[in-house]
Amino acid sequence: MYNYREVMTEISLDEFTAQGEAFLDAKASRKVVEEKFVWGNGSDVVGMFEEKDRNDELEDLKRACEWRAKKFDAGFGWISGPKAFGGRELPHAYQRAFDSLEGRFQVPNQSYFTIGLGMVAPTIAVHASQAAKEKYVAQMFRGDIVGCQLFSEPGAGSDLASLQTKAEKDGDVWVITGQKVWTSGAHYSDIGEVIARTDPDLPKHKGLTGFIVDMRDPAVEIRPLRQMTGGASFNEVFFNELRVPDDHRLGDVNNGWNVALTTLMNERAAIGAGGGGGGLLTRAIEMTRHFGLSDDPVTRQMLADVAIHQRVAGYNNQRAMDKIKAGGLPGPEMSIAKLAGTMNTRRLSDFVSHVLGAKMVADSGEWGTYAWSQLVVGAPGASIAGGSDEVMRNIVGERVLGLPKDTGIDSKSPFNELKVGTQKA
Ligand SMILES: Cc1cc2nc3c(=O)[nH]c(=O)nc-3n(C[C@H](O)[C@H](O)[C@H](O)COP(=O)(O)OP(=O)(O)OC[C@H]3O[C@@H](n4cnc5c(N)ncnc54)[C@H](O)[C@@H]3O)c2cc1C
């Protein structure tokens, strides 16, 4: 059990920060203080998704894992986590202090761990068997294994509880058969969190169970999905009678909906942390100046709208993140953060389309023009990932504003009876 007194006498925040800085100085280079952005200098790549060739991606991932291992071995890999699984049980303020220090150093891209550490590991830590917790949690935080989330199916996204992938008991193992879709990072992941149907006779939310699966098993087939940006960050995943030991079950049999909710609450917290293209605002302002539109009233009005909404989202996110860091659970305010982030990305996307017009449609080779098309075609994906804008609006309406509940597709409202009747005809 976490003992605050014992921890506080173990190391002071100042000592800890000094140790962290010494570690970072020994293992990484400090970032050069960023020079002012100048239009035409440096890379003009602007995109929602990293569009790496899958071989380059593996090299990048290797560097990311090596960095996590160094951090973990030095005691900075899971600062607030339980000692039993390799953490240090230090208060969240210590984690914040290290993150802020690390931000001043050049370290490998850590985005490969967003799903595994942000969503899958917290779910394993709560719902897995003791054996599975011991086997996976520390390894995930050390970067020895990477995790992905296998929830969505061709017929189950917003209405996740409709999923049809089935798991059937065969002695001490479960046999999983079915198809998942939109699985980010499945192609480089070692393990995955799956929700499958274990009792088709129970109401749909009640017949589900969670599992940890081995993504390298030959019974798991992974096929890339190419999105309209040209890249392939997602996959279709087929389970062809995959055998999973019972001690890799998450939670009780048929309690998978609660397991899924643990993951989804953490997902919104992980996604909602951004403000929606904040880092690109300076670039957009310089672009406006470059094209001589800084005195155009319509352009100025649109740009001000982008800047104001980003600032407001930033304050709201800060409030929500502070609540989590103070020990609170991610709540419905994460849906506001997620929604604001996607709306702001769309605002920015509309603004650059207004300024660039045809330059964004045809690649003339001119710096900082066609490159924005990656943001414009990537932005709609953000409105769907981790819960669509419409679903976020329902959550905010019901749980923040206290409005009447969405009728939902399973309810007996006359509107839904009408829909069902229409489908049958
Ligand atoms: C970038 C990206 C990454 C993703 N990564 C993963 C991943 O790693 N793992 C994973 O499991 N999934 C992943 N997904 C899938 C994602 O969770 C689903 O796409 C999402 O839940 C929506 O489901 P759907 O695509 O089936 O759309 P549907 O649920 O079919 O929705 C279609 C439309 O209907 C609307 N709609 C649905 N229900 C309602 C309602 N009650 N009220 C009003 N409107 C409604 C939606 O808003 C949407 O506009 C990812 C998706 C994207 C875009």
The ligand as a Gaussian input file, in Angstrom:
#p B3LYP/6-31G(d) Opt

LIG

0 1
 C       -7.502000       7.998000     -36.144000
 C       -8.275000       6.843000     -35.588000
 C       -7.661000       5.933000     -34.724000
 C       -8.380000       4.862000     -34.195000
 N       -7.735000       3.943000     -33.400000
 C       -8.434000       2.902000     -32.880000
 C       -7.776000       1.902000     -32.085000
 O       -6.555000       1.940000     -31.888000
 N       -8.514000       0.872000     -31.595000
 C       -9.863000       0.775000     -31.804000
 O      -10.478000      -0.155000     -31.301000
 N      -10.520000       1.701000     -32.587000
 C       -9.824000       2.745000     -33.124000
 N      -10.473000       3.674000     -33.916000
 C      -11.894000       3.497000     -34.212000
 C      -12.804000       4.502000     -33.503000
 O      -12.902000       4.238000     -32.123000
 C      -14.179000       4.417000     -34.192000
 O      -14.001000       4.824000     -35.534000
 C      -15.201000       5.304000     -33.511000
 O      -15.561000       4.778000     -32.272000
 C      -16.471000       5.490000     -34.384000
 O      -16.988000       4.261000     -34.772000
 P      -17.359000       3.950000     -36.298000
 O      -16.181000       4.312000     -37.144000
 O      -17.835000       2.541000     -36.348000
 O      -18.523000       4.944000     -36.673000
 P      -20.077000       4.776000     -36.282000
 O      -20.199000       4.445000     -34.845000
 O      -20.709000       3.859000     -37.264000
 O      -20.606000       6.245000     -36.495000
 C      -20.987000       6.742000     -37.786000
 C      -21.572000       8.142000     -37.602000
 O      -22.742000       8.053000     -36.778000
 C      -22.647000       8.971000     -35.687000
 N      -23.292000       8.411000     -34.481000
 C      -23.128000       7.166000     -33.984000
 N      -23.842000       7.023000     -32.844000
 C      -24.447000       8.214000     -32.595000
 C      -25.324000       8.704000     -31.572000
 N      -25.708000       7.943000     -30.521000
 N      -25.751000      10.002000     -31.649000
 C      -25.378000      10.805000     -32.701000
 N      -24.565000      10.382000     -33.719000
 C      -24.102000       9.113000     -33.659000
 C      -21.166000       9.135000     -35.447000
 O      -20.862000      10.345000     -34.811000
 C      -20.617000       9.107000     -36.881000
 O      -20.720000      10.369000     -37.467000
 C       -9.763000       4.728000     -34.493000
 C      -10.388000       5.648000     -35.366000
 C       -9.655000       6.675000     -35.925000
 C      -10.345000       7.630000     -36.867000

